[in-house]
């Protein structure tokens, strides 16, 4: 699933539910700069147990210049604080 927000809406989003956070230009969906990637531990199932389907949750944050180092650092700091606080 993909969710698209602008930077101002980040504070209303529960970041822990997303596997990937990417910075994109407004309207862009094909290219993004990786800001955050959750490191998930794979679930181990018994050979006779049916595995659950994993759905990748992606958050696209629209910013004017996703390649700007200041924007990338600001978004990374926000994600880190949201995940570890």
N, C-alpha and C positions, 0 to 999 in steps of 0.2 A: 504494500500500500504506500502511496506517495501522498504526503501532505505538503502544501506550499504556503509559506507565510512570509511576511516581510520582517525585517529585523526588529521593528517596534513590537511585533506580536510575540516575540520569543518568550517574554515573561508570562504569557498566558498558556504556554505549551508545557506539557509534562515530558521533558526531554528523555527521561529514563525509558520511555516506551519505544524509542527509536533506535534502530541498529546503525543507521548512517545519517549524518548531517552534512549537507553540501551547500556551499554558497553558489548561487546562480544569478545571472542577470534577469531582470524582470521579463517574464514571458519565456525564458529559456528553459528547456527541459532535457536537451541532449547533452549538454556539457556542464559540469560543475566542479568546483574545487572542494576536495574532501576537507572537512573541518573536524569531524569526529567519527570514529568507528567504534562501536561497542564490541568488546571482546567477550563473546559468549562461549560458555563451555558447552560442548555437545552433550546431549542427553544420551545415555547408554541404555539400550533396551535389550531385554532377553530375546533370544532367537525366536521364541514363540509369541512374542508380544508385537502387536502392530504399532509402528512408530507414528507419532503425531506429525502432522504437516507443519512445517515452519514457514511463517510468512515474514518476509523481509519488510520492515517498516523504515521508510526513508523520509527524511524531512529536508525539504528544499527551502533555503532562506534566500529570498530575493534581496540583492544589494546592487547598487549601481556599478561597482567594480569588484567582482569576486576575486580578481587577481591581486588586488591591493594588499600588501603585507600587513598594514595597520588593521584593515577589515578582518583579515584572516585571524590575526592574533586576538582581536577583540572577541570574535565569535568563539575561538578556541577557549579563551579564558572563561567566557560565559558558560560554555558547555561543561568545562571541567568543574566549575563551581556548582553547577546544577546537578552533576552526577555525584560529586563527592561531599556535598554538604547536607 
